[in-house]
Amino acid sequence: MADVVNGVPVRPTAERSTAELVQQASEQLSRLVRDEIALAKAELAEKGKRAGIGAGLFGGAGALGLYGLGAAIATVVIALDLVLPLWLAALIVTVVLFATAGVLALVGKKQFSRAVPPEPLAAIESVKADVDEVKHAVKERSRA
């Protein structure tokens, strides 16, 4: 029974001419390269997205850090001016702002580290595996 590819009957590999085999290999290689490029694009897009989120969180942490510094300065001023209630409230706000900035910085660092290195590692490994498979198939074919 003959194989059918895209509605066209295909003879068994042993019965095909070298030209047919080269053409088939060329088509398969072309399809493989397109698929690997698509994989690399998808992986880089995901890493770029993570890097953007990480950078945004770092920016948020920096802004809140500046607000925390302003609140700390206001706390010192108020603490010198008043004895207890107002400065204690300002101190609490300062602690909350710095704690929030710390959490944002840690989350941003985690997101940023997930985006590094920017190489499409999965695509690279897949290409290496494909090359090894082709080499193995060529060796097997040459032995037969």
N, C-alpha and C positions, 0 to 999 in steps of 0.2 A: 504494500500500500504506500503510495507516495504522500509525502508531507505537503501541506497546503499553507502558503504564507501570503497574506493579503489577497486571498482568493485565487492565487496562481499556484498550480502544482509545482512542487520542487522535487527534483531527483535526490536520492540519497547522496551524501557527501562523497562517497567513494566513486560515484558515477559522474560527478561534475568535473568540468574542465578547470584548468588552472585559472583561466580568465574569469570564469564564473565565481570561483572561490575568492579571487582577489577583489572582484566587484562586491561580493557579499561582505568581505572583511572591511572594505572601504566604507560601505554603508553603515556597518555596525560600529566602526570606529568613529565615524561622523556623529552618529546618534549618541554614542558614549560621551564624546567630547561635549556635545550640547547639554547632555544631562549633568555632566560634572560642572559645567559653567553655571547652570541653573542652581545647582547645590551650593556652589561658592557664593553666588549672589544672595541666596536666601540666608546663608550663614553670616555673611558680612552685614546684611541688613539688620539681622537680630543683634549682632554685636554693636552696631552703630546705635541702635535704639537703646540698648543698655547703657552705653557710654553717655548718651544724651540725658537719660534719666539720672545717672550718677552725677553728671555735671550740674544738672538742675538742683539736685538735692544738696550738693556742695555749696551752690550759690545760696540756697535757702538757709543752710547752716551758717554761712558767713553773714548774711543779713541779720539773722536772729542773734548771732554773736555780737554784732554791732549794737543792736537794740539792748542786749544784755549789758554791754559796756556802758551804754547811756543810763540804763537803770541802776547799774552799780554806782556810777558817779552821783546820780540823783539820790541814791540811798545814803551815800556818805554825807552829802550836803544836808539831807533831811535829818540824818542821825546826829549831826552836829547841832542842828537847829532845834530839834525837838527831842524829848527824852525817850518816849517809847512807841506809842501807837502808830504814828505815820511812818517812821523809818522801818518798823517791823513789817508793815505791809509792803513797803518798797523792797525790802530784803527778800520777802517771799516771792514777789514778782521777778526779781533778779534771778533767784534760784530756779524758778520755773523756766524762764527764758534760756538760761544756760543749759539746763537739763534737756530742753527741747532741741537746742542747737547741737548738743552732743549726740542725741539720738539720730538726728538728721545726718550728721557727719558720718556716723557709723553705717547707716543704711546707704548713704551715697558712696562711701568707700567700698562697700560690698558690691553694689551695682557696677561701679567702675572697674573693680577687679574682675568681674565676670565678663567684661568686654575685652580684656587684655589676655593674650596677644591678639592683634587684629587680623591675623591670618585665618583663612578658612580651614581650620585643622581637619575637620571631618572630610571636606572635599579633597584635601591633600592626601589623607590616608586612603580614601577611596580610589584616587588615581593611582597611587602606588600599588594597591591591591589589584587594580585592573591591569596594570603593566605586568605585574608578576603572573597573572592569569594568562595573559596573551603570550608571554615568554614560555610558560609551561605548555600551552597548547601548541605553540610552534615546535617546541622540542619533541612533543609527543607525535606530532604530524610528521616530522622529519624522520623519526624512528620507524614509522609505519611504511 
